[in-house]
Amino acid sequence: MSYKHLSQTERYQIYVLMKAGKNLQAIAQMLGRHKSTISREVLRNSGLRGYRPRQADLLCQERAQSSRNAFQIDQTTRDQVAEHLKLQWSPEQIAAFLPVSHETIYRHVYADKAQGGSLWKHLRCQKKRRKRYASGKSRRGQIIGRRPIAQRPASVETRSQVGHWEGDTVIGAGHKQAIVTLVERKSGFAVLAHVTRKTSGMVSQAIIRGLAPLAHCVKTLTYDNGKEFADHAVVDEALNSTAYFADPFASWQRGTNENFNGLLRQYIPKKRPLSTVTSDELKMIQDRINHRPRKRLGFKTPYQVFHQSLDRVALRT
């Protein structure tokens, strides 16, 4: 069934869209899936706290493992299945007379094919085609669950508290690898991470690794509209944060990040291949910029402002 083939990213997209109040029909259209696929996914994988993508993934894996275990059939049954297939019986017809389901027979046949076997040649329909349900509107370039910056709390703009971050990627020569830059708005404190490919999966995991030690002070993350941030829901769940996206062609809405990227280019020019940047060098660059005094901070360093703000919060609590 097609719901078994939902990816982890699609599960996070379902979660985000449900939180945004979208109904199952709308979610199905946005993901290019049939409504029944989404309905089964939510029904089978919801718990006491409702539908949670990580829990859904684990439940799916457990069922898959159970299915693999159930797939074990004895040699006598396998021989009988093979004999009936050679007589042009369908798996459904065979299952009516043998103690095995037609789904298990199909799995057995295609496992046999993968190992070079020929049982599949006896199927009348050698591969069941699944109908793809298009949304009628291309999803290319869209970021599912995107929250516009207009919905971001006004207090974020004032830089009155730590915990509000901006995220971006800086590319090098060849445009394949990237450095993920995460800058806290009030202090300018930055966290850097190197990714070998600018995919949404790699970028989201880099953000999580970089900010996990500081998760207690990650409230919001504001990105540009690059597709490398399409897995923002994965980050939000891991860090308990909320993602927002700047308006297209409005880099000034992420001025903190843009300013930092200019500082980073002093150390890593555009023409330099990022494959030559070691983890030790990147850490050194991060530390140097974080310990550089800033005029807007009264010539304190981003490191000082960030940690002093955290200390004040700790004292109040």
C-alpha positions as CSV (number, residue, x, y, z in Angstrom):
1,M,0.0,0.0,0.0
2,S,1.3,3.5,-0.9
3,Y,1.2,4.8,2.7
4,K,4.1,2.5,3.5
5,H,6.2,4.5,1.1
6,L,5.8,7.9,2.7
7,S,9.2,9.3,3.4
8,Q,10.3,10.8,6.7
9,T,10.2,14.3,5.1
10,E,6.6,13.7,4.0
11,R,5.7,12.7,7.6
12,Y,7.2,16.0,8.9
13,Q,5.3,17.9,6.2
14,I,2.0,16.2,7.3
15,Y,2.7,17.2,10.9
16,V,3.4,20.8,10.0
17,L,0.3,21.1,7.8
18,M,-2.0,19.5,10.4
19,K,-0.6,22.0,12.9
20,A,-1.4,24.8,10.4
21,G,-5.1,23.6,10.4
22,K,-5.0,21.9,6.9
23,N,-7.5,19.1,6.4
24,L,-6.4,15.7,5.0
25,Q,-7.7,16.5,1.5
26,A,-5.7,19.6,1.3
27,I,-2.6,17.9,2.7
28,A,-3.0,15.1,0.1
29,Q,-3.2,17.6,-2.7
30,M,-0.1,19.5,-1.5
31,L,2.0,16.3,-1.2
32,G,0.7,14.8,-4.4
33,R,-0.7,11.8,-2.6
34,H,-4.2,10.2,-2.5
35,K,-6.4,11.3,0.4
36,S,-6.7,7.7,1.6
37,T,-2.9,7.4,1.9
38,I,-2.8,10.4,4.2
39,S,-5.8,9.2,6.1
40,R,-4.3,5.7,6.7
41,E,-1.0,7.3,7.7
42,V,-2.6,9.5,10.4
43,L,-5.0,6.9,11.6
44,R,-2.3,4.1,12.0
45,N,0.5,6.3,13.4
46,S,-1.3,8.6,15.9
47,G,-0.7,8.2,19.6
48,L,-1.9,9.9,22.8
49,R,-0.3,13.2,21.7
50,G,-1.8,13.0,18.2
51,Y,0.2,12.5,15.0
52,R,3.9,12.9,15.6
53,P,6.3,12.3,12.7
54,R,9.1,10.7,14.6
55,Q,6.7,8.3,16.3
56,A,5.1,7.6,13.0
57,D,8.5,6.7,11.5
58,L,9.2,4.3,14.4
59,L,5.8,2.6,14.1
60,C,6.3,2.1,10.4
61,Q,9.8,0.6,11.0
62,E,8.3,-1.7,13.6
63,R,5.6,-2.9,11.2
64,A,8.1,-3.4,8.5
65,Q,10.3,-5.5,10.8
66,S,7.3,-7.5,11.8
67,S,6.3,-8.0,8.2
68,R,9.8,-9.2,7.4
69,N,9.6,-11.7,10.2
70,A,6.2,-12.9,9.1
71,F,7.6,-13.3,5.5
72,Q,9.5,-16.5,6.6
73,I,7.7,-19.4,5.0
74,D,8.8,-23.0,5.1
75,Q,10.4,-24.7,2.1
76,T,7.4,-27.0,1.4
77,T,5.1,-24.0,1.0
78,R,7.7,-22.2,-1.2
79,D,7.9,-25.3,-3.4
80,Q,4.1,-25.4,-3.7
81,V,3.9,-21.7,-4.5
82,A,6.5,-22.2,-7.3
83,E,4.5,-25.1,-8.7
84,H,1.3,-23.2,-8.8
85,L,2.9,-20.1,-10.3
86,K,4.3,-22.3,-13.1
87,L,0.7,-23.3,-13.8
88,Q,-0.1,-19.6,-14.2
89,W,-2.0,-19.4,-11.0
90,S,-2.2,-15.9,-9.5
91,P,-0.9,-15.2,-5.9
92,E,-4.6,-14.6,-4.9
93,Q,-5.6,-18.0,-6.3
94,I,-2.6,-19.7,-4.6
95,A,-3.4,-18.0,-1.2
96,A,-6.9,-19.5,-1.3
97,F,-5.5,-23.0,-1.0
98,L,-2.2,-22.5,0.9
99,P,-1.5,-21.2,4.4
100,V,0.1,-18.0,3.1
101,S,-1.2,-14.5,2.1
102,H,-1.1,-13.2,-1.4
103,E,1.0,-10.3,-0.2
104,T,3.6,-12.6,1.2
105,I,3.7,-14.5,-2.1
106,Y,4.3,-11.3,-4.0
107,R,7.1,-10.4,-1.6
108,H,8.6,-13.8,-2.1
109,V,8.4,-13.6,-5.9
110,Y,10.1,-10.2,-6.0
111,A,12.7,-11.2,-3.4
112,D,13.4,-14.2,-5.7
113,K,13.7,-11.9,-8.7
114,A,16.2,-9.7,-6.8
115,Q,18.4,-12.8,-6.3
116,G,18.2,-13.7,-10.0
117,G,15.2,-16.0,-9.9
118,S,12.5,-16.4,-12.5
119,L,9.3,-16.8,-10.5
120,W,8.2,-13.3,-11.5
121,K,8.0,-14.4,-15.2
122,H,5.0,-16.5,-14.3
123,L,2.9,-13.6,-13.0
124,R,0.2,-12.4,-15.4
125,C,0.9,-8.8,-14.4
126,Q,4.6,-8.7,-13.6
127,K,4.6,-5.5,-11.8
128,K,1.5,-3.8,-10.4
129,R,1.6,-0.2,-11.4
130,R,0.5,2.3,-8.8
131,K,-1.5,5.3,-9.9
132,R,0.2,8.6,-9.0
133,Y,-2.1,11.3,-7.9
134,A,-0.8,14.7,-9.0
135,S,-2.0,17.8,-7.1
136,G,-2.8,19.6,-10.4
137,K,-0.3,22.2,-9.4
138,S,3.5,21.8,-9.5
139,R,5.1,21.7,-6.1
140,R,8.6,22.4,-7.5
141,G,10.3,25.1,-5.5
142,Q,7.6,25.2,-2.8
143,I,8.5,24.8,0.9
144,I,5.8,22.9,2.6
145,G,4.5,24.5,5.8
146,R,6.3,27.8,5.2
147,R,5.5,30.5,7.7
148,P,6.1,34.0,6.4
149,I,8.1,36.5,8.4
150,A,4.9,38.6,8.8
151,Q,3.7,36.0,11.3
152,R,6.8,36.2,13.4
153,P,6.3,37.9,16.8
154,A,7.0,41.6,16.7
155,S,9.3,41.2,19.8
156,V,11.8,39.3,17.7
157,E,12.5,42.5,15.7
158,T,13.5,44.5,18.8
159,R,16.4,42.2,19.6
160,S,15.4,42.5,23.3
161,Q,16.1,38.8,24.2
162,V,18.4,36.0,23.1
163,G,17.0,33.0,21.4
164,H,16.0,34.3,18.0
165,W,18.3,33.0,15.2
166,E,18.8,33.6,11.5
167,G,20.0,30.8,9.2
168,D,21.7,30.9,5.8
169,T,24.2,29.0,3.7
170,V,27.5,30.3,2.2
171,I,28.8,28.5,-0.9
172,G,32.3,28.2,-2.2
173,A,33.9,27.5,-5.6
174,G,32.0,24.9,-7.5
175,H,28.7,25.6,-5.6
176,K,28.5,22.0,-4.3
177,Q,29.6,22.3,-0.6
178,A,28.3,24.9,1.8
179,I,28.8,26.4,5.2
180,V,25.6,26.7,7.3
181,T,25.7,30.0,9.2
182,L,23.4,30.4,12.3
183,V,23.5,33.8,13.9
184,E,21.7,34.9,17.1
185,R,20.0,38.2,16.5
186,K,20.5,40.1,19.7
187,S,24.2,39.2,20.3
188,G,25.5,38.3,16.8
189,F,26.8,35.0,18.3
190,A,27.3,32.5,15.5
191,V,27.5,28.8,15.0
192,L,29.0,27.3,11.8
193,A,28.7,23.9,10.2
194,H,30.1,22.5,7.0
195,V,28.0,20.3,4.7
196,T,29.4,18.4,1.7
197,R,26.1,18.9,-0.2
198,K,23.5,21.6,0.1
199,T,20.5,19.3,0.5
200,S,17.7,19.9,2.8
201,G,18.5,16.7,4.7
202,M,22.2,17.6,5.3
203,V,21.4,21.2,6.1
204,S,18.7,20.3,8.7
205,Q,20.9,17.8,10.4
206,A,23.8,20.4,10.5
207,I,21.5,22.9,12.1
208,I,20.3,20.4,14.7
209,R,23.9,19.3,15.6
210,G,25.1,22.9,15.8
211,L,22.3,24.2,18.0
212,A,21.5,21.2,20.1
213,P,23.9,22.2,22.9
214,L,22.1,25.6,22.9
215,A,18.5,24.2,22.4
216,H,17.3,25.9,25.6
217,C,17.9,29.3,24.0
218,V,16.5,28.6,20.5
219,K,13.1,30.1,20.2
220,T,12.8,31.0,16.5
221,L,14.8,30.5,13.3
222,T,14.4,32.8,10.3
223,Y,15.6,31.6,6.9
224,D,15.6,32.7,3.3
225,N,13.6,30.8,0.7
226,G,16.3,28.3,-0.4
227,K,15.1,24.7,-0.8
228,E,17.9,23.6,1.5
229,F,15.6,24.7,4.4
230,A,12.7,22.6,3.2
231,D,13.1,20.3,6.3
232,H,12.5,23.1,8.7
233,A,9.9,21.0,10.5
234,V,12.6,18.4,11.4
235,V,14.6,21.1,13.0
236,D,11.6,22.6,14.8
237,E,10.7,19.3,16.4
238,A,14.3,18.5,17.4
239,L,14.9,22.0,18.9
240,N,11.4,22.9,20.0
241,S,11.7,26.0,17.9
242,T,9.5,27.8,15.3
243,A,10.7,28.5,11.7
244,Y,9.9,31.6,9.7
245,F,10.8,32.6,6.2
246,A,11.8,36.0,4.9
247,D,10.0,37.5,1.9
248,P,11.6,36.7,-1.5
249,F,14.4,39.2,-2.5
250,A,14.3,40.8,1.0
251,S,17.7,40.0,2.4
252,W,17.5,43.1,4.7
253,Q,14.9,41.1,6.7
254,R,17.8,38.9,7.8
255,G,20.4,41.6,8.2
256,T,22.2,39.9,11.1
257,N,23.0,36.9,9.0
258,E,23.9,39.0,5.9
259,N,26.3,41.0,8.0
260,F,27.9,37.9,9.4
261,N,28.4,36.3,6.0
262,G,30.4,39.4,5.0
263,L,32.7,38.8,8.0
264,L,33.0,35.2,7.1
265,R,34.1,36.1,3.6
266,Q,37.2,37.8,5.1
267,Y,38.4,34.3,6.0
268,I,36.8,32.2,3.2
269,P,36.7,34.1,-0.2
270,K,34.1,33.1,-2.7
271,K,36.7,31.5,-5.0
272,R,38.0,29.2,-2.3
273,P,36.8,25.5,-2.6
274,L,35.1,24.6,0.7
275,S,36.6,21.2,0.5
276,T,39.9,22.8,1.7
277,V,38.3,24.2,4.9
278,T,39.0,21.8,7.8
279,S,36.8,21.5,10.9
280,D,39.6,23.0,13.0
281,E,39.9,26.0,10.7
282,L,36.1,26.5,10.7
283,K,36.1,26.4,14.5
284,M,38.9,28.9,14.6
285,I,37.0,31.3,12.3
286,Q,33.8,30.9,14.4
287,D,35.7,31.7,17.6
288,R,37.5,34.7,16.1
289,I,34.3,36.3,14.8
290,N,32.5,35.6,18.1
291,H,35.3,37.2,20.1
292,R,35.6,40.3,17.8
293,P,34.2,43.5,19.5
294,R,31.2,45.0,17.7
295,K,30.2,48.7,17.7
296,R,26.5,48.0,17.9
297,L,27.2,46.0,21.1
298,G,29.0,48.8,22.8
299,F,32.2,47.2,21.7
300,K,31.4,44.0,23.6
301,T,31.9,40.7,21.8
302,P,29.0,38.5,20.6
303,Y,30.3,35.8,22.9
304,Q,30.1,38.2,25.9
305,V,26.6,39.5,25.1
306,F,25.2,36.0,24.4
307,H,26.5,34.4,27.6
308,Q,25.8,37.4,29.8
309,S,22.2,37.3,28.6
310,L,22.0,33.6,29.3
311,D,23.4,34.2,32.8
312,R,20.8,36.9,33.5
313,V,18.0,34.5,32.4
314,A,19.4,31.8,34.6
315,L,19.5,34.1,37.6
316,R,15.8,35.1,37.1
317,T,14.8,31.5,37.0
